[in-house]
Amino acid sequence: MTDDALRTPSGMTSLWYGGDYNPEQWPRDVWDDDMRLMRRAGVTVATIGVFSWARLEPRDGEYDFAWLDDLMDLLHANGVRADLATATASPPKWLVDKHPEILPVTADGTVLSFGGRQHYRPSSAAYRAHATRLVRALAERYGTHPALEAWHVGNEYGCHVSRDYSDESAVGFRVWLRERYGDIESLNAAWGTAFWSQRYTEFAQVDPPRVTPAGTNPTQTLDFDRYSSDELRACLRAEIAVLREVTPGIPITTNFMGFFKNIDYWTWADDLDFISDDLYPDPEDPESPMLAAMARDLMRSLGGGRPWILMEQATSAVNWREFNAPKPAGMHRLLSLQSIARGADGIMQFQWRASQAGSEKFHAAMVPHAGEDSRIFRETEALGAELASLADIRGERCEARVAMVVDWPSWWALEQASMPSRLSYLEQLIRWYRALWRRGVLVDMVAATGDLGGYDVVIAAGAISLEDAAVENLAGVPARGGQLVVGYQTAVLDEQAHARLGGYLGSLQEPLGVRVEELWPLRTGSIAGLAEGPVSEWGELVRVRDAQVLATFVGSDDLDGQPAITRKAHGDGAAFYVATAPERIGAVVERVLADAGVPWTALPEGVEVVTRGDRTFVLNHAPASCTVTVGDRDVHVGPRDVMVLRG
Ligand code: GAL
């Protein structure tokens, strides 16, 4: 265990293993059976109270803690730590009836009703007041309980409601805008309201970007995205403020949702003591292991490399996809160990015991409907034992030499309706990540204004809407001897979503040695030179000032013979510009890694090799066995199996 391991008053030394535990759905005698099975399975932590508000506060200001007292004591007696939720994710009916104005409103004016969950508008003063009152009561009652391991604030903020277009949200939006712009003329300039007669004369006139007859103002929309992410964070912060005041020694988290578009997690991470994440890779999708790896790398990076907790995953099938494929034998263990390999100090699932009623009754759990005599429970036990044997990995770090920029405002801006072509931001990231993953190269994710200093390679793709400081941050990479790779649609706009004139790219033009004269969406095409072969989605008329042309477009009308991939050397460093999506993107990656001196291996399909601390995990996601060379050893790994090598 290293100094980075999560420290709590309990001094817990095992990895987290357990899940969401909702005993209020069961008679009391089932709880005793739960404890017996938890002990058998090696459960160390249970997340409790996530959806318990209505049970904890059955009437306004009237609390019923008796059952939770009992549960906390029971967990403690059985050696299970409590990740205690603040229970504010789903307001009770009395609160909705008393304050119907807490219900969220969609862009077209529809009011969302009680009967599901997360039916609150983030800007609601009534919601926040009642939520923080409950949090204070919980903190005062359980702050010194010996079972308390951590606070779990809310649950999956924004999962169902992350944009609220109500009048109350409009009021909050105006306050946020006044803070950002100071005066209305600055807002007019930023939003480009000279266009289509959209000028405002006072903040009171400004609304959220509700449904409009034609193309809603792009900067208004982008600012509303920023505001909405901040507004949800204000809910989180309101609860955290109470917890820090009442229980300063107890670590705090909230469960993220991987690459979730609607919240800028960089701006949330510092509020938390540790990052936790929920991830449900689709068992049917052959790309799931790669996509899951990418999300796990994001979580590690959000915590600055410190360990994080996988807070939710399914032991087998979920119930919310169109088709819910089960996880075949071995897959759950593989995806769990993938998280450990990529920096997690705990593996939790949704949920402990499968519900008998409600809309998640067909969601897999650690104890399925069939009970303990089942494949799933046997896997649950086996995983618990394996994680117990890995406990001393706690706090160990992973070292990455390659970083990819993740920029939420660019994600929002790139996918607006008024863009030159419908591009997916995640797809831009995935293309590069996939090529690196297949070559066994570990990647950190970084914010555009984050510290890029420690990386030999930095990749920015589709980072379309960047502030000047971020563009300069990227430009600094080749200057200090690193390899910078810039993919198309990067720095085309500034942070107000205004076009950067004179060839886009802003201050990246100089280090790249190119400017972009014309954007040229391409359905398909091809290039010659580096990564020779088909390309898709995108082209550009790139004008080279002082860069080497590594590949040119072939055919595609006016693009024929024009630069597609360029490189400008800067001493030991270099800046690459990639103006299209080559099918053989791996060839570009190999060139960049070679220039950077970063080693890589061509891994068999579905295999990943990840080093954390002094352990190397060889994970074979494929249904056939494989042999991989790790250092000077040939390692044989069975189908859907893992080898953990030490030293
Ligand atoms: C998460 C949520 C859990 C449960 C789970 C089902 O979004 O936090 O409460 O609903 O999904 O997959």
Boltz pocket constraint, residues with backbone or C-beta under 6 A from the ligand:
constraints:
  - pocket:
      binder: B
      contacts: [[A, 155], [A, 156], [A, 159], [A, 278], [A, 280], [A, 312], [A, 318], [A, 350], [A, 360], [A, 363]]
      max_distance: 6.0
